[in-house]
Each structure stands twice: as C-alpha cells, then as structure tokens.
C-alpha cells in the first residue's frame, strides 16, 4: 500500500442521499404551493438531518482519529472555505445591487420616492441597533474563544462558544419578532422584496453559522480540538465574521440610511421655515 499526503475519499451513500433530499425539497415546495401540504417538506427535513449527521460523523472520524487530513488536505480545505465565503459575498452583492438600483434612482412605478408612499420603514435605533450590538458582541466572544483554544485554556473557550451560540439564537428570535411586527410585507413592491430577501437570507446565514458553531461546541466537549488541530472551528469563526460584516452593511444602508436622510431633511425644512 502506497501512502501519500492526499486523501482519497471512500465510497459512501451520503452524496446520493443529499441529492435525493434536494429533489424532495423541490417536490415539497411544489406540493406546498399547490396543495398547502407540508408532509413532503418535513420528510425532506428528516433526510437532511440524517445525511448531515452521517456525513459530518465520517469527516470527523477521518480528520480526528484516522489522520487522513494532512497539511496538504487542510490547505485544500482552507482554500475551499475561502472560495465558499467569496461566493457568499457575491451572493449578497446581488441583493445590494438591486437595493441601490431602486434606492438611488427610484422610477415612476415607485412614485419617485424610496421607500414608496404608504410604506413605513423600521426605526434603526430599536431592534436593528440591538441586533447590531448582539452580532458585534458575538464576534468578540468567538474571537476570544479562538484565542483561548490557541493557548489551551479550553474551559474559557467553551464558555465563549456557548455565549456565541446564545447570542446567535437571540439575534434570530429578535429578527422573527421584527418580521411579525413589520408594517409591510414581502410583496409590497420593490422595497418589501429587497428588504425581506436581503435580511431574510442573512437571517438564514445566522442560523447556519449558529449550527456550525454549535457542532464545534460539541466537538470541543469531546476533546476533538487542540491548539494546532482546530481548523473546523477556525472556519466557523471566519464564516461568523463574514455574517457580522454583511449585517453591518445591511444596518447602515437598509435601516439607517433612509432614517438619517429623513432626519436631515426634516431639520433642514424646519430651519427654512424658521
């Protein structure tokens, strides 16, 4: 048997089951749209959980116990994560492009105003500002946990990861509450669509990042990480910082920009009248 620094993955059924669950997703959505039935969709969730658990279990075994993830393999995974985050940057770039296209030069269909007449936007100093503080605090806690892992203080690292997970869940709950109390909906012209699609996909990324960090918390409890073997956690922290940066752009341009513009305009008109 010839040993080499690369990892040749063994044959496993998980790519096939993942493709099957992707097919069930489309079928479940069609069934929900036409028949208002979520049965197939819930079956898809069960297949997703099973496939992810089995696949991640095998990857953890290969990396931690079998030693298949050599330095060359780790370098390849690192570049894969970098390209994945770059793809997500371009993914959100499309939403910001649509937002700025409508925001900077609203057409006649929008009433030459942004937001259009009849739509009341959120106050950026209420829930949006609280969510911004939460995500910035979570960025501090996950960075702190990374540094604790590097110097082998795992108890403090675990506490910091738990705080990060709690902050991520808290952010999600606040965003759900914000959606419930929203004075407009997704079909309220371009403004409602761009707002809910951009912030909704960001909320989905927060849920994915929270799950990613939670899996790393379970692994550090099981002793899978060391000061020189913890790239999965490092990848999760990269992803979480990306989520933080995207939210800062959303907060400044989607929430705060319009409110600040109206405040300046009102102050200017008041001074002219005086």
C-alpha positions in Angstrom: 0.0 0.0 0.0 1.4 3.4 -1.0 1.0 6.3 1.4 0.7 9.8 0.1 -0.3 13.2 1.5 -3.7 13.3 -0.3 -7.0 11.9 0.9 -8.9 9.6 -1.4 -12.4 9.5 -0.1 -14.1 6.1 0.2 -17.4 5.3 -1.5 -20.3 6.5 0.7 -24.0 6.9 0.1 -24.3 10.4 1.6 -23.9 12.3 -1.7 -26.7 10.2 -3.1 -29.0 10.8 -0.1 -28.2 14.5 -0.2 -29.2 14.7 -3.9 -32.4 12.8 -3.0 -33.2 15.3 -0.3 -32.6 18.2 -2.8 -35.1 16.6 -5.1 -37.6 16.2 -2.2 -37.1 19.9 -1.5 -38.4 21.0 -4.9 -41.2 18.4 -4.8 -42.2 19.5 -1.3 -42.3 23.2 -2.2 -44.5 22.4 -5.3 -46.8 20.3 -3.1 -47.0 23.1 -0.5 -47.7 25.8 -3.1 -50.5 23.8 -4.9 -51.9 21.7 -2.1 -50.9 23.6 1.1 -49.4 20.3 2.4 -46.0 20.2 4.3 -45.7 16.4 4.6 -43.1 16.0 1.9 -41.2 19.1 3.2 -41.0 17.5 6.7 -39.7 14.2 5.2 -37.0 16.3 3.5 -36.0 17.8 6.9 -35.6 14.3 8.3 -33.5 13.2 5.4 -31.4 16.4 5.7 -30.7 15.8 9.4 -29.8 12.1 8.8 -27.5 12.9 5.8 -25.7 15.7 7.6 -25.2 13.8 10.8 -23.8 10.7 9.0 -21.6 12.7 6.6 -20.2 15.0 9.3 -19.6 12.0 11.5 -17.4 10.3 8.8 -15.5 13.6 8.2 -14.8 14.0 11.9 -13.6 10.4 12.2 -11.3 10.8 9.2 -9.8 14.1 10.4 -9.5 13.5 14.1 -9.0 9.8 14.6 -7.7 8.3 11.3 -5.3 11.2 10.4 -6.3 11.5 6.8 -6.4 15.3 6.8 -2.7 16.0 6.3 -1.3 19.5 5.9 -1.9 19.4 2.1 -5.5 18.3 2.7 -6.0 21.0 5.3 -4.6 23.6 2.9 -7.1 22.5 0.3 -10.0 22.7 2.8 -8.8 26.1 3.8 -9.0 27.4 0.2 -12.4 25.7 -0.2 -13.7 27.7 2.8 -12.2 30.9 1.4 -13.8 30.4 -2.0 -17.1 29.5 -0.3 -17.2 32.7 1.6 -16.2 34.6 -1.5 -19.2 33.1 -3.3 -21.4 34.2 -0.4 -20.0 37.7 -0.7 -21.1 37.7 -4.4 -24.4 36.2 -3.4 -25.2 39.2 -1.2 -23.7 41.6 -3.7 -26.7 40.9 -6.0 -29.1 42.0 -3.2 -27.2 45.2 -2.6 -27.1 45.9 -6.3 -30.9 45.6 -6.5 -31.3 47.7 -3.4 -29.1 50.6 -4.6 -30.6 50.4 -8.1 -34.0 51.2 -6.6 -32.8 53.4 -3.8 -30.6 55.8 -5.6 -32.9 56.4 -8.6 -36.5 55.3 -7.9 -38.6 55.1 -11.1 -42.1 56.3 -11.7 -43.6 53.0 -10.6 -42.2 53.6 -7.1 -43.5 57.2 -7.1 -40.0 58.6 -7.4 -39.6 58.0 -3.7 -37.8 55.5 -1.5 -39.4 53.9 0.4 -42.5 54.2 -1.8 -45.6 56.1 -0.5 -47.5 54.1 2.1 -44.6 52.1 3.4 -43.2 52.9 6.9 -39.7 51.6 7.4 -38.2 50.4 10.7 -36.6 52.7 13.2 -32.9 51.8 13.1 -32.4 52.7 16.8 -34.8 50.0 18.0 -34.4 46.2 17.2 -31.9 46.8 14.4 -29.5 48.6 16.7 -29.9 45.9 19.3 -29.3 43.2 16.7 -26.2 45.0 15.6 -24.9 45.1 19.2 -25.6 41.4 19.6 -23.7 40.4 16.4 -20.7 42.6 17.3 -20.6 41.0 20.8 -20.8 37.6 19.3 -17.8 38.4 17.1 -15.9 39.3 20.2 -16.9 36.1 22.0 -16.0 33.8 19.1 -12.6 35.6 18.7 -12.0 35.2 22.4 -12.7 31.5 22.2 -10.3 31.1 19.3 -7.5 32.7 21.3 -8.3 30.5 24.3 -8.0 27.4 22.2 -4.6 28.6 20.9 -3.3 28.9 24.4 -5.0 25.7 25.6 -7.5 27.3 28.1 -10.4 25.1 26.9 -12.8 26.0 29.8 -12.9 29.6 28.8 -13.1 28.7 25.2 -16.2 26.6 25.9 -17.9 29.4 27.8 -17.2 31.9 25.0 -18.6 29.5 22.4 -21.7 29.0 24.5 -22.1 32.8 24.7 -21.7 33.0 20.9 -24.5 30.4 20.3 -26.8 32.1 22.8 -26.2 35.5 21.0 -26.9 33.9 17.6 -30.2 32.4 18.8 -31.1 35.7 20.4 -30.5 37.5 17.2 -32.7 35.1 15.3 -35.6 35.4 17.8 -35.4 39.2 17.6 -35.5 39.1 13.8 -38.5 36.8 13.9 -40.2 39.3 16.2 -39.3 42.1 13.8 -40.8 40.3 10.9 -44.0 39.7 12.8 -44.3 43.3 13.8 -43.3 44.6 10.3 -45.6 47.3 8.9 -45.1 46.0 5.4 -44.7 42.6 3.7 -42.5 41.0 1.1 -45.0 41.8 -1.8 -45.1 45.5 -1.0 -43.4 46.4 -4.2 -39.6 46.6 -4.6 -38.9 47.9 -1.1 -40.6 44.9 0.6 -39.0 42.4 -1.7 -35.4 43.7 -1.4 -35.8 44.2 2.4 -37.1 40.7 3.2 -35.0 38.9 0.7 -31.7 40.6 1.9 -32.4 40.4 5.6 -34.1 37.0 5.4 -31.1 35.4 3.6 -28.8 37.0 6.2 -31.0 35.5 9.0 -30.7 32.1 7.3 -26.9 32.5 7.3 -27.0 33.4 11.0 -28.9 30.1 11.6 -26.4 28.1 9.6 -23.5 29.8 11.4 -25.0 29.2 14.8 -25.5 25.5 13.9 -21.9 25.4 12.6 -20.6 26.8 15.9 -22.9 24.5 18.0 -21.3 21.5 16.2 -17.9 22.8 17.1 -19.0 23.2 20.7 -20.0 19.5 20.8 -16.6 18.6 19.3 -14.6 20.6 21.8 -16.6 18.9 24.6 -15.5 15.6 23.1 -11.8 16.7 23.0 -11.6 16.8 19.2 -9.6 20.1 19.1 -6.2 21.1 20.2 -4.1 24.2 19.9 -2.8 23.1 16.5 -5.8 21.0 15.3 -8.9 23.1 15.2 -9.4 24.4 11.7 -13.1 23.5 11.7 -13.6 25.9 14.5 -11.5 28.5 12.7 -13.6 28.1 9.5 -16.7 28.6 11.6 -15.2 31.8 13.0 -14.4 33.1 9.5 -18.0 32.4 8.4 -19.4 34.2 11.5 -17.2 37.3 10.9 -18.5 37.3 7.4 -22.1 37.3 8.7 -21.2 40.2 11.0 -19.8 42.3 8.2 -22.8 41.7 6.0 -25.1 42.7 8.8 -23.2 46.0 9.3 -23.8 46.8 5.6 -27.4 45.9 5.9 -27.8 48.0 9.0 -26.1 51.1 7.5 -27.8 51.1 4.1 -31.1 49.3 4.6 -32.1 50.5 8.0 -30.1 53.6 9.0 -29.5 55.5 5.7 -33.2 56.3 5.0 -33.9 57.3 8.6 -30.9 59.6 8.7 -31.8 61.1 5.3 -35.3 61.9 6.6 -34.0 63.4 9.8 -31.6 65.7 8.0 -34.3 66.7 5.5 -36.8 67.5 8.3 -34.2 69.5 10.2 -33.3 71.5 7.0 -37.0 72.2 6.3 -37.6 73.3 9.9 -34.7 75.8 9.6 -36.0 77.2 6.4 -39.5 77.8 7.9 -37.9 79.4 10.9 
